[in-house]
Amino acid sequence: MFPALLLIVIAGNITFAQTDMKPPVAKKVPKVLKIHGYEITDNYAWLRDRGEKSKDPEVITYLNDENAYTESFMGQHKELADTLYKEMLGRIKQTDSSVPYKLGDHWYFTKTEEGKQYRTWLRSKAKDGTDAELLLDQNKMAEGFKFFSISNFEPSDDGNLLAYAVDTTGYRQYTLQIKDLKSGKMLPDKIERVTSIEWSPDGKYLFYGQEDPVSKRNDKVFRHVVGTSGPDTLIFEEKDVLFGAGIGRSLDKKMFFISSGAATMNEYRYLSATDPLGEWKVLSPRREGHEYAATFNNGEFYITTNKDAENFKVVRAPLNDPSEKNWVDFIPHNPAVKVDGVSFFKDYAVVSERENGLEYIRVMDMKTRRAPVRIETPESVYTMGLGNNPEYDTPSIRYTYSSMITPNSTYEYDLRTRKSELIKQQEIPSGHDKSKYETTRLWATARDGVKVPISLVMKKGTKLDGKSPMLLYAYGSYGISMTPSFGFEELSLVDRGMIYAIAHIRGGSELGERWRQDGRMFKKMNTFNDFVDSGKWLIAQKYTSADRLVIQGGSAGGLLMGAVVNQSPETFKAAIAQVPFVDVMNTMLDETLPLTTGEWIEWGNPNEKKAWDYMYQYSPYDQVKAQPYPNMLVEVSLWDSQVPYWEGAKFAAKVRELKTNDSNVLLKTNMGAGHGGSSGRYDRLKEIAFEYAYALSQVGITK
């Protein structure tokens, strides 16, 4: 048993006394990389395990030792973590149902039951769910597995068959299965590494995308005869390593699409759904810089494109010749508004767009072609988006709405009357009084003069005197926007006086396509500078102080964490780096790793000297140096296929070796999960409670 840690509180801040248990010391096994005139020694390369199904015992022992140290270190805060977990659990309606959605003759929905980790999947011919038919019980299916995830839940058009895929390791490698819903029996079909699926209208064929077993690149699309064990017909292979491919179908179910895309270009192929054995045609050939997405409606193609439109526009094209010379503007380009996408229903077009960092939904009557009307929003800082709307011929659509103080809400919008009706709002059984909180959006100034939006929530009446603790979160990559949505977990922080903030830094798409482009490739440093400058601005405006500021980010946001603690360690009290992409150079040099080649167009290819020189200056593992570092919690997952566990493990070991102060570096490995953490809802909640107990403890809050 490990000795208890002694807690010393000095001037409101926590420090930790030395204990008999010391942090593990990773052995050094020098490995030298010579490239572009550099000679770089990596002492911790041995922590990398190339085995997919099994792991090196020495590595496992080391990770277990790190887990034991982290558990011992956090043992003094176990009561806080338990309290947070109970609070968060109290905000969940544990026995609940999702909003049913109509597909064919049935209404589909899921249910959760108190005490059970997973959902059940059901359908009913009645909208209210009476006489529901059980389709899948994920709790029973997950028995005997540490991890269990279901994806690609797709009933056939006639509702007689159900295709779905399961992952039992967390490696995000899904196996397709088919269930006969009339007999309740499983068909013999079983296909590995499936990433996307679409039924033919008659249910005889199933199209699916498949990933490469090593690189995990989605590189092939097949046609499968239902009820057989193959062999399947390869209908498309994407040979360009920068691209990935997938299969889809228009909402009117009349057109199949194979989408092939990279970070800066796309190519679509199409085929009439009534001719599943037919010949696929290219809609618009790929070319560098041209991004587009296609759908089909009422005999025409509709294409969301950035051709002569940085923030995208929507054009239409005839079926007999959809080449670019025949494209006609449907929704013209607006430099101030980014078009995220458009969905077509029988008589209406629904546009998802973003302006000045906020999301909007516009609805157009396709008969009158009058200017689209925006759905009204009741708050100034919020998030909204289309819900699950699989029916083409419908008088209404669903959309979701929330803010940092308004629980997740589902609305039904009548397309004819233009009125919204709230049909479900997330219940908070323990109670939620939104009047106790305030949410706002601020604009920090980055070092190059650019204004960076920050969304935050805090207790109403919080004094701006620099004494408030803060958790600052960000991501900033791939054009993914971080939305100011409702997080019931964060309320446990805010109720204890902590401000929760999101920095919408460059690399996301919050402020449009230029915002994305200015935070990738040879402008990636803007992402890290924006975050550091946002933190310093919040300190200068007295929202918090450097010794009260905790930061958090995961995956590419974990790269952000590593880069900013190297660049400006004095700005932050502590950092939580979740499944962090921190060994940038080694990962991007190894084409055998999952996802590497497709990422070259996002970060750069370090085999090229220009890219190497730029990437090396921010690669967190390579830039760790002898300097003081803030306290750190680094979290990884053993079966992570997107960011291997060894990236965070190596980073933690190197920081611990080189730091010149007495800060603590914790490494926590989830031994039974992948990139997204635990699959069970209670297990995931315990992980969040652990992280927030750590964050609170760093600023002297222990209850």
Secondary structure in CASP SS format (residue, H / E / C, confidence):
PFRMAT SS
TARGET T0000
AUTHOR 0000-0000-0000
METHOD secondary structure of the structure
MODEL  1
M C 1.00
F C 1.00
P C 1.00
A C 1.00
L C 1.00
L C 1.00
L E 1.00
I E 1.00
V E 1.00
I E 1.00
A C 1.00
G C 1.00
N E 1.00
I E 1.00
T E 1.00
F E 1.00
A C 1.00
Q C 1.00
T C 1.00
D C 1.00
M C 1.00
K C 1.00
P C 1.00
P C 1.00
V C 1.00
A C 1.00
K C 1.00
K C 1.00
V C 1.00
P C 1.00
K E 1.00
V E 1.00
L E 1.00
K E 1.00
I E 1.00
H C 1.00
G C 1.00
Y E 1.00
E E 1.00
I E 1.00
T E 1.00
D E 1.00
N C 1.00
Y C 1.00
A H 1.00
W H 1.00
L H 1.00
R C 1.00
D C 1.00
R C 1.00
G C 1.00
E C 1.00
K C 1.00
S C 1.00
K C 1.00
D C 1.00
P H 1.00
E H 1.00
V H 1.00
I H 1.00
T H 1.00
Y H 1.00
L H 1.00
N H 1.00
D H 1.00
E H 1.00
N H 1.00
A H 1.00
Y H 1.00
T H 1.00
E H 1.00
S H 1.00
F H 1.00
M H 1.00
G H 1.00
Q H 1.00
H H 1.00
K H 1.00
E H 1.00
L H 1.00
A H 1.00
D H 1.00
T H 1.00
L H 1.00
Y H 1.00
K H 1.00
E H 1.00
M H 1.00
L H 1.00
G H 1.00
R C 1.00
I C 1.00
K C 1.00
Q C 1.00
T C 1.00
D E 1.00
S E 1.00
S C 1.00
V C 1.00
P C 1.00
Y E 1.00
K E 1.00
L E 1.00
G C 1.00
D C 1.00
H E 1.00
W E 1.00
Y E 1.00
F E 1.00
T E 1.00
K E 1.00
T E 1.00
E C 1.00
E C 1.00
G C 1.00
K C 1.00
Q C 1.00
Y C 1.00
R C 1.00
T E 1.00
W E 1.00
L E 1.00
R E 1.00
S E 1.00
K C 1.00
A C 1.00
K C 1.00
D C 1.00
G C 1.00
T C 1.00
D C 1.00
A C 1.00
E E 1.00
L E 1.00
L E 1.00
L E 1.00
D E 1.00
Q H 1.00
N H 1.00
K H 1.00
M H 1.00
A C 1.00
E C 1.00
G C 1.00
F C 1.00
K C 1.00
F C 1.00
F C 1.00
S E 1.00
I E 1.00
S E 1.00
N E 1.00
F E 1.00
E E 1.00
P E 1.00
S C 1.00
D C 1.00
D C 1.00
G C 1.00
N C 1.00
L E 1.00
L E 1.00
A E 1.00
Y E 1.00
A E 1.00
V E 1.00
D E 1.00
T C 1.00
T C 1.00
G C 1.00
Y C 1.00
R C 1.00
Q C 1.00
Y C 1.00
T E 1.00
L E 1.00
Q E 1.00
I E 1.00
K E 1.00
D E 1.00
L C 1.00
K C 1.00
S C 1.00
G C 1.00
K C 1.00
M E 1.00
L E 1.00
P E 1.00
D E 1.00
K E 1.00
I E 1.00
E C 1.00
R C 1.00
V E 1.00
T E 1.00
S E 1.00
I E 1.00
E E 1.00
W E 1.00
S C 1.00
P C 1.00
D C 1.00
G C 1.00
K C 1.00
Y E 1.00
L E 1.00
F E 1.00
Y E 1.00
G E 1.00
Q E 1.00
E E 1.00
D C 1.00
P C 1.00
V C 1.00
S C 1.00
K C 1.00
R C 1.00
N E 1.00
D E 1.00
K E 1.00
V E 1.00
F E 1.00
R E 1.00
H E 1.00
V E 1.00
V C 1.00
G C 1.00
T C 1.00
S C 1.00
G C 1.00
P C 1.00
D C 1.00
T E 1.00
L E 1.00
I E 1.00
F E 1.00
E E 1.00
E C 1.00
K C 1.00
D C 1.00
V C 1.00
L C 1.00
F C 1.00
G E 1.00
A E 1.00
G E 1.00
I E 1.00
G E 1.00
R E 1.00
S C 1.00
L C 1.00
D C 1.00
K C 1.00
K C 1.00
M E 1.00
F E 1.00
F E 1.00
I E 1.00
S E 1.00
S E 1.00
G E 1.00
A E 1.00
A C 1.00
T C 1.00
M E 1.00
N E 1.00
E E 1.00
Y E 1.00
R E 1.00
Y E 1.00
L E 1.00
S E 1.00
A C 1.00
T C 1.00
D C 1.00
P C 1.00
L C 1.00
G C 1.00
E C 1.00
W C 1.00
K E 1.00
V E 1.00
L C 1.00
S C 1.00
P C 1.00
R C 1.00
R C 1.00
E C 1.00
G C 1.00
H C 1.00
E C 1.00
Y E 1.00
A E 1.00
A E 1.00
T E 1.00
F E 1.00
N E 1.00
N C 1.00
G C 1.00
E E 1.00
F E 1.00
Y E 1.00
I E 1.00
T E 1.00
T E 1.00
N C 1.00
K C 1.00
D C 1.00
A C 1.00
E C 1.00
N C 1.00
F C 1.00
K E 1.00
V E 1.00
V E 1.00
R E 1.00
A E 1.00
P E 1.00
L C 1.00
N C 1.00
D C 1.00
P C 1.00
S C 1.00
E H 1.00
K H 1.00
N H 1.00
W C 1.00
V E 1.00
D E 1.00
F E 1.00
I E 1.00
P C 1.00
H C 1.00
N E 1.00
P C 1.00
A C 1.00
V E 1.00
K E 1.00
V E 1.00
D E 1.00
G E 1.00
V E 1.00
S E 1.00
F E 1.00
F C 1.00
K C 1.00
D C 1.00
Y E 1.00
A E 1.00
V E 1.00
V E 1.00
S E 1.00
E E 1.00
R E 1.00
E E 1.00
N C 1.00
G C 1.00
L E 1.00
E E 1.00
Y E 1.00
I E 1.00
R E 1.00
V E 1.00
M E 1.00
D E 1.00
M C 1.00
K C 1.00
T C 1.00
R C 1.00
R C 1.00
A C 1.00
P C 1.00
V E 1.00
R E 1.00
I C 1.00
E C 1.00
T C 1.00
P C 1.00
E C 1.00
S C 1.00
V C 1.00
Y C 1.00
T E 1.00
M E 1.00
G E 1.00
L E 1.00
G C 1.00
N C 1.00
N C 1.00
P C 1.00
E C 1.00
Y C 1.00
D C 1.00
T C 1.00
P C 1.00
S E 1.00
I E 1.00
R E 1.00
Y E 1.00
T E 1.00
Y E 1.00
S E 1.00
S C 1.00
M C 1.00
I C 1.00
T C 1.00
P C 1.00
N C 1.00
S E 1.00
T E 1.00
Y E 1.00
E E 1.00
Y E 1.00
D E 1.00
L C 1.00
R C 1.00
T C 1.00
R C 1.00
K E 1.00
S E 1.00
E E 1.00
L E 1.00
I E 1.00
K E 1.00
Q E 1.00
Q C 1.00
E C 1.00
I C 1.00
P C 1.00
S C 1.00
G C 1.00
H C 1.00
D C 1.00
K H 1.00
S H 1.00
K H 1.00
Y E 1.00
E E 1.00
T E 1.00
T E 1.00
R E 1.00
L E 1.00
W E 1.00
A E 1.00
T E 1.00
A C 1.00
R C 1.00
D C 1.00
G C 1.00
V C 1.00
K E 1.00
V E 1.00
P E 1.00
I E 1.00
S E 1.00
L E 1.00
V E 1.00
M E 1.00
K E 1.00
K C 1.00
G C 1.00
T C 1.00
K C 1.00
L C 1.00
D C 1.00
G C 1.00
K C 1.00
S C 1.00
P C 1.00
M E 1.00
L E 1.00
L E 1.00
Y E 1.00
A C 1.00
Y C 1.00
G C 1.00
S C 1.00
Y C 1.00
G C 1.00
I C 1.00
S C 1.00
M C 1.00
T C 1.00
P C 1.00
S C 1.00
F C 1.00
G C 1.00
F C 1.00
E C 1.00
E C 1.00
L H 1.00
S H 1.00
L H 1.00
V H 1.00
D C 1.00
R C 1.00
G C 1.00
M C 1.00
I E 1.00
Y E 1.00
A E 1.00
I E 1.00
A E 1.00
H C 1.00
I C 1.00
R C 1.00
G C 1.00
G C 1.00
S C 1.00
E C 1.00
L C 1.00
G C 1.00
E H 1.00
R H 1.00
W H 1.00
R H 1.00
Q H 1.00
D C 1.00
G C 1.00
R C 1.00
M H 1.00
F H 1.00
K H 1.00
K C 1.00
M H 1.00
N H 1.00
T H 1.00
F H 1.00
N H 1.00
D H 1.00
F H 1.00
V H 1.00
D H 1.00
S H 1.00
G H 1.00
K H 1.00
W H 1.00
L H 1.00
I H 1.00
A H 1.00
Q C 1.00
K C 1.00
Y C 1.00
T C 1.00
S C 1.00
A H 1.00
D H 1.00
R H 1.00
L E 1.00
V E 1.00
I E 1.00
Q E 1.00
G E 1.00
G E 1.00
S C 1.00
A H 1.00
G H 1.00
G H 1.00
L H 1.00
L H 1.00
M H 1.00
G H 1.00
A H 1.00
V H 1.00
V H 1.00
N H 1.00
Q H 1.00
S C 1.00
P H 1.00
E H 1.00
T H 1.00
F C 1.00
K C 1.00
A E 1.00
A E 1.00
I E 1.00
A E 1.00
Q E 1.00
V C 1.00
P C 1.00
F C 1.00
V C 1.00
D C 1.00
V H 1.00
M H 1.00
N H 1.00
T H 1.00
M H 1.00
L H 1.00
D C 1.00
E C 1.00
T C 1.00
L C 1.00
P C 1.00
L C 1.00
T H 1.00
T H 1.00
G H 1.00
E H 1.00
W H 1.00
I H 1.00
E H 1.00
W H 1.00
G C 1.00
N C 1.00
P C 1.00
N C 1.00
E C 1.00
K H 1.00
K H 1.00
A H 1.00
W H 1.00
D H 1.00
Y H 1.00
M H 1.00
Y H 1.00
Q C 1.00
Y C 1.00
S C 1.00
P H 1.00
Y H 1.00
D H 1.00
Q H 1.00
V C 1.00
K C 1.00
A C 1.00
Q C 1.00
P C 1.00
Y C 1.00
P C 1.00
N E 1.00
M E 1.00
L E 1.00
V E 1.00
E E 1.00
V E 1.00
S E 1.00
L C 1.00
W C 1.00
D C 1.00
S C 1.00
Q C 1.00
V C 1.00
P C 1.00
Y H 1.00
W H 1.00
E H 1.00
G H 1.00
A H 1.00
K H 1.00
F H 1.00
A H 1.00
A H 1.00
K H 1.00
V H 1.00
R H 1.00
E H 1.00
L H 1.00
K C 1.00
T C 1.00
N C 1.00
D C 1.00
S C 1.00
N C 1.00
V E 1.00
L E 1.00
L E 1.00
K E 1.00
T E 1.00
N E 1.00
M C 1.00
G C 1.00
A C 1.00
G E 1.00
H C 1.00
G C 1.00
G E 1.00
S C 1.00
S C 1.00
G C 1.00
R H 1.00
Y H 1.00
D H 1.00
R H 1.00
L H 1.00
K H 1.00
E H 1.00
I H 1.00
A H 1.00
F H 1.00
E H 1.00
Y H 1.00
A H 1.00
Y H 1.00
A H 1.00
L H 1.00
S H 1.00
Q H 1.00
V C 1.00
G C 1.00
I C 1.00
T C 1.00
K C 1.00
END
